Amino acid sequence: MLFLYSVLMITNTTRRFWYALLMSMAFLVRNRSMRKWFWVPLVVIGIGFLLPQHLIIPVKDATTKSWDEKSFWAYPWGTSITHKGIDIFAEKGTDVIASTNGIVVYTYEGGKGGRSVMVLGPKWRFHYYAHMDEIRTFVFKPLKRGTVIGTVGDTGNAKGKPPHLHYAITSPFPYPNLYDDNSVQGWKRMFHLNPDIWLR
């Protein structure tokens, strides 16, 4: 029960993922004629974990010097409390590219992230691209690594700051080894992966 509560408190995307998964499982269990297909969602999840993940820096011509390697989980960080991603700085209008293969699950304009895109990639990881000046993709579009999805900007709560891409990786499945009881919101680290590790 505590695990389920923790999952539901993470992000809207995580909530929607678990809602869809649990509803599909419940449908298969309650419908006698469909029970024989109960294994299908489990196989799909298993295949998702087997897909290889090869990440590239999601800003054209950016290098590992384009962000502060210590900014992940920096505290304090405004209303977010901790910084759950990295900020990749570049000139406004620079292409933002998909860091991995995946499918666009939503695009959004507004809130803290301004113009933002969420992509579901291998291993059931959600890749979040925020503060963009332009969005150049659409929901359910399959992406290859390196596909342009927008441009670097300063929208949302980045207004008035140097243009950058906020890039974060979240997982609906927890990684208990990432739990950190010495950090602020340390339990949330089980669901947020440090992009700096994967981009070097």
C-alpha positions as CSV (number, residue, x, y, z in Angstrom):
1,M,0.0,0.0,0.0
2,L,2.9,2.4,0.9
3,F,4.4,1.6,-2.5
4,L,1.2,2.4,-4.4
5,Y,0.8,5.7,-2.4
6,S,4.4,6.6,-3.3
7,V,3.9,5.9,-7.0
8,L,0.7,8.0,-7.1
9,M,2.5,11.0,-5.5
10,I,5.2,11.2,-8.1
11,T,4.0,12.8,-11.3
12,N,0.8,13.0,-13.4
13,T,2.4,10.8,-16.0
14,T,3.2,8.1,-13.5
15,R,-0.4,8.2,-12.2
16,R,-1.8,7.9,-15.7
17,F,0.6,5.0,-16.5
18,W,-0.4,3.0,-13.4
19,Y,-4.1,3.8,-13.9
20,A,-4.0,2.5,-17.5
21,L,-2.0,-0.6,-16.4
22,L,-4.2,-1.5,-13.4
23,M,-7.5,-0.8,-15.3
24,S,-6.4,-3.1,-18.2
25,M,-5.4,-5.8,-15.7
26,A,-8.7,-5.5,-13.9
27,F,-10.6,-5.7,-17.2
28,L,-8.9,-8.9,-18.1
29,V,-9.4,-10.4,-14.7
30,R,-13.1,-9.5,-14.5
31,N,-14.0,-10.6,-18.0
32,R,-14.0,-14.4,-18.0
33,S,-13.6,-14.6,-21.8
34,M,-10.6,-12.3,-21.6
35,R,-8.8,-14.0,-18.7
36,K,-6.7,-16.1,-21.0
37,W,-5.0,-12.8,-22.2
38,F,-4.0,-11.8,-18.7
39,W,-0.4,-12.5,-19.5
40,V,-0.3,-10.0,-22.5
41,P,0.3,-6.8,-20.5
42,L,3.0,-8.6,-18.4
43,V,4.8,-9.7,-21.6
44,V,4.6,-6.1,-23.1
45,I,6.1,-4.7,-19.9
46,G,8.9,-7.3,-20.0
47,I,9.7,-6.5,-23.6
48,G,9.8,-2.8,-22.7
49,F,12.5,-3.5,-20.1
50,L,14.5,-5.5,-22.7
51,L,14.7,-2.7,-25.3
52,P,18.2,-1.2,-25.3
53,Q,18.6,2.4,-24.3
54,H,21.3,4.4,-26.0
55,L,21.1,8.1,-25.1
56,I,22.5,11.2,-26.8
57,I,22.6,14.7,-25.5
58,P,19.2,16.2,-26.4
59,V,20.4,19.6,-27.6
60,K,22.2,19.9,-31.0
61,D,25.9,20.5,-30.6
62,A,25.8,20.5,-26.8
63,T,28.5,18.9,-24.8
64,T,28.9,17.6,-21.3
65,K,30.1,21.2,-20.4
66,S,26.7,22.6,-21.4
67,W,25.2,21.7,-18.0
68,D,26.2,21.6,-14.3
69,E,26.8,18.0,-13.4
70,K,25.9,18.8,-9.8
71,S,22.5,20.4,-10.6
72,F,20.5,17.1,-10.4
73,W,18.7,17.0,-7.1
74,A,20.0,20.5,-6.1
75,Y,18.3,21.9,-3.1
76,P,16.5,24.3,-2.6
77,W,15.0,24.7,-6.1
78,G,12.0,27.0,-5.9
79,T,8.5,25.5,-5.7
80,S,9.9,22.2,-7.1
81,I,11.9,21.9,-3.8
82,T,14.6,19.8,-5.5
83,H,15.9,20.0,-9.1
84,K,14.8,16.7,-10.7
85,G,16.7,17.0,-13.9
86,I,19.5,18.9,-15.6
87,D,19.4,22.2,-17.5
88,I,21.3,22.1,-20.8
89,F,22.2,25.7,-21.8
90,A,22.2,26.8,-25.5
91,E,21.2,29.7,-27.7
92,K,17.5,30.2,-28.1
93,G,16.2,28.4,-31.1
94,T,18.8,25.6,-31.0
95,D,17.3,22.3,-32.0
96,V,16.1,20.0,-29.2
97,I,16.5,16.4,-30.4
98,A,15.1,13.1,-29.0
99,S,17.7,11.6,-26.7
100,T,16.5,8.1,-27.4
101,N,14.0,6.1,-29.5
102,G,10.4,6.4,-28.2
103,I,6.9,7.7,-28.7
104,V,5.6,11.1,-27.8
105,V,3.0,10.7,-25.1
106,Y,2.1,14.4,-24.6
107,T,3.0,17.9,-25.6
108,Y,1.9,20.8,-23.4
109,E,2.1,24.6,-23.2
110,G,1.8,26.2,-19.7
111,G,2.8,25.6,-16.1
112,K,6.4,25.5,-14.8
113,G,7.7,23.7,-17.8
114,G,6.3,26.1,-20.4
115,R,6.3,24.4,-23.8
116,S,7.2,20.8,-23.0
117,V,7.2,17.3,-24.5
118,M,7.1,13.9,-22.8
119,V,8.5,10.8,-24.6
120,L,8.1,7.2,-23.5
121,G,11.4,5.5,-24.2
122,P,13.0,2.0,-23.6
123,K,12.8,0.5,-20.2
124,W,9.5,2.3,-19.5
125,R,11.4,5.6,-18.9
126,F,9.7,8.9,-19.5
127,H,11.9,11.6,-21.0
128,Y,10.8,15.2,-20.2
129,Y,11.9,18.1,-22.3
130,A,10.8,21.6,-21.0
131,H,11.1,25.3,-21.4
132,M,11.2,25.0,-25.2
133,D,10.6,27.9,-27.5
134,E,8.9,25.8,-30.1
135,I,7.4,22.3,-30.1
136,R,8.0,20.5,-33.4
137,T,6.3,17.1,-32.8
138,F,2.9,15.7,-31.9
139,V,1.3,13.1,-29.6
140,F,1.8,9.4,-30.6
141,K,4.6,10.3,-33.1
142,P,7.2,7.5,-33.1
143,L,10.7,9.0,-32.7
144,K,14.2,7.9,-33.7
145,R,17.1,9.1,-31.6
146,G,18.2,12.5,-32.9
147,T,14.8,13.5,-34.3
148,V,14.1,17.2,-33.8
149,I,11.2,17.7,-31.4
150,G,11.5,21.5,-30.7
151,T,13.9,24.3,-29.9
152,V,15.6,25.6,-26.8
153,G,13.8,28.5,-25.1
154,D,12.9,30.2,-21.8
155,T,9.2,29.4,-21.4
156,G,7.4,28.6,-18.2
157,N,9.3,29.4,-15.0
158,A,12.5,29.9,-17.0
159,K,11.3,33.3,-18.2
160,G,14.0,35.9,-17.7
161,K,16.7,33.2,-17.3
162,P,19.3,32.2,-19.9
163,P,17.7,29.9,-22.5
164,H,18.0,26.2,-21.7
165,L,16.4,22.8,-22.0
166,H,15.3,21.2,-18.7
167,Y,15.7,17.5,-19.3
168,A,14.5,14.8,-16.8
169,I,14.1,11.1,-16.8
170,T,11.4,9.4,-14.7
171,S,10.4,5.8,-14.2
172,P,7.0,4.5,-13.1
173,F,8.8,1.5,-11.6
174,P,11.0,2.4,-8.6
175,Y,14.7,1.7,-8.3
176,P,15.1,1.0,-4.5
177,N,18.9,1.3,-4.7
178,L,18.5,5.0,-5.5
179,Y,16.6,5.7,-2.3
180,D,18.5,8.3,-0.3
181,D,17.4,9.0,3.2
182,N,20.0,11.8,3.6
183,S,18.5,13.9,0.7
184,V,15.5,16.1,0.8
185,Q,12.7,14.2,-0.9
186,G,15.1,11.2,-1.0
187,W,12.4,8.7,-1.5
188,K,11.5,10.3,-4.8
189,R,14.9,9.6,-6.1
190,M,13.8,6.0,-6.7
191,F,11.6,7.3,-9.6
192,H,13.9,10.0,-11.0
193,L,17.1,9.0,-12.8
194,N,20.1,11.3,-13.1
195,P,20.5,12.2,-16.8
196,D,24.1,13.2,-16.3
197,I,25.0,9.6,-15.7
198,W,23.4,8.4,-18.9
199,L,24.7,11.2,-21.1
200,R,28.4,10.8,-20.4
